[in-house]
Amino acid sequence: MGWRERLSEVVRLAPTLDPPDTRFRVRPPSGAAWPAELPAGGTLPEFHARCDGGTFPEVASLAEYFPLAQLAVRSRELDERLRAVLGAQGRVSPFIGGRHVLFGWDTVGHLYLIWDAERDELVGYMPHDDHDWVSRESAGPVPMEGYFEDVFSAAADRIGSPLSRWWVGLMADLDS
């Protein structure tokens, strides 16, 4: 079972789930169309067709994915802020409107999660680390497909908290 099927099952089961952490949440799809001002195609629109964001466990943190209705506004705000801050330093913002979408953040590491639609990759942005792009993996950018496969994985190496232990168990149950 791949991430799409697991996510659909989690959304379906959400009202019956009893996670060990009240911060976990999953929202059903909004039914709204993908915003016209955002790049279409690729993995992130597929995610939002199945789920309208929520807060999901990562190994030692939580990843909050914003609702579809917030993606364009949050992306535009980040774009404007980066242009102003970096422009004042004589630097060019790496955020490109129409290509990059701010879709969430790591609530523990304070890493902003940005979708590079052109490459269908996850890019991280550290707002408190000189406004630099960072990779979640030392090997380079992470394909969105692989990122969501990892999030919705039953791999034991994802266990780092009681919530992630519960999550990995749930993913394993979905596979069986």
Protein Blocks (a to p, Z undefined) as FASTA:
>chain_A
ZZklmmmmmmmmmmmpccfbfkbccdddehiacdfkbceehjklmmmmmogcdadddfkl
ccddddfklmmmmmmmmmmmmmmmmmmnopacfbdghkaccfbdcfklopacdddfklop
acdddfkgooiacdfbfnbccdfklmmmmmmpcbfklgcbfklmmmmmmmmmmmZZ
